[in-house]
Amino acid sequence: MLDFTPKEIKERASGGLINPAKTCQPIGAMYAALGIHRCLPHSHGSQGCCAYHRSHLTRHFRDPILASTSSFTEGASVFGGGANLKTAIKNVFAIYNPDVMAIHTTCLTETIGDDIPAFLNQAEIPEGKIVIHANTPSYVGSHITGFSNMTRGMVNYLSEATTEAKKEQVNIIPGFVNPGDMREIKRLVKAMGINFIMFPDTSGVVDSPMTGKFEMFPKGGTTVEELKDTGNSKLTIALGSFASTDAAIALERKCKVPAKTLKTPIGVKATDEFLMTLRNTFVTEIPYELEEERGQLVDIMVDTHHQFHGKKVAIFGDPDIVIGLTELVLGLGMVPVHVLTGTPGSTFEKEVKAMLLESGLKGNVKAAGDLFEFHQWIKNEPVDLIIGNTYGKYIARAEDIPLVRVGFPILDRSVHSYMPIVGYKGAMRLVEMISNALLDRQDRDAADEDFELVM
């Protein structure tokens, strides 16, 4: 029986959430925009919104996140933000000189109904400069929705079909993953010998090296020329249905580039599907180095199977990542009894439940959920391990359960954004993290038993 208070029951009955397992759209849009080379994200709203989004991303990536804002005041809130935006565009290009300015909206400007395309038509945009935008109301969807909307905006504004025959290259939309994951995906495709365009690509932007010299715009990111050329590719692979599919479909409609959606390549099965899609499309062979990595991963899973078999696990976070993690732990012989995402979408529940059913299991599965309910599930049916972001630590402490930090945001640990969880190498790392967390708990329990015997 869930021990909700009367007030909490009333809030939940009215559709309210307690401790949502998500954050707002503009954060995802800002992160996506950072994946364009020499792009400055712009928050059309108040300074406070922009400051929160920047600080949240900065704390996760431990790298300075730069963005500009329309700096709404009471006047703009009443009369509209058109004047603020036009002034901001003029100042941003004059002072910071980006190649691209990517505008996303906030709750305030969406509520008052600012017409961004109309403002852009009236703005003074310097020759050779580009301004794109995406509508990202915070009260709809989540940061994953914002990432998807901004990525679709890149297609709407920049993608072009300029050749009669499609080029032997693939577009890869990686989804809301860390730059370390994007680097690993690119390494896999390069090993296959296939030309590709990844967009957005935050590697080299939010994991840029320390050189002793400040660079407003690091060397990383997808160039405008590459984004335009996406319309000439043979195929678009969207990794993760929630973060990537909309942009792939938009590109298919606009430039007739076939779109294929795959899971985020976490674990053996999803990585196999990704590589086989590339192999079958471009008629190339999978190199031995990748076959070797796969064999090593399988060997590790066999060697450690006794540690995982039958262990109960609770997973929460972004939908594409959680779906991949659920498939991984099922392959390890674990039992995912609680699976939750804060992002809305009935397809999440259908996909996870289908995976559980295929394995002969049942569990609590929910989209648009919150961590309060997630905690209640764990109270009612305890687990051996929690996998999720930093906010899971409060549940882990309260219930004395090990936590493996995966996903966004991770605010209390470092280096994670450099280390991939995708591909065979990423799966090896996840197996190590899960194994160590379970073994540490066993060692601690054994030490407690020895202490009680001595006493």
Summary of the structure (lengths in Angstrom):
residues: 455
radius of gyration: 22.8
end to end distance: 37.2
largest distance: 81.2
contacts: 1639
relative contact order: 0.12
helix: 52%
strand: 15%
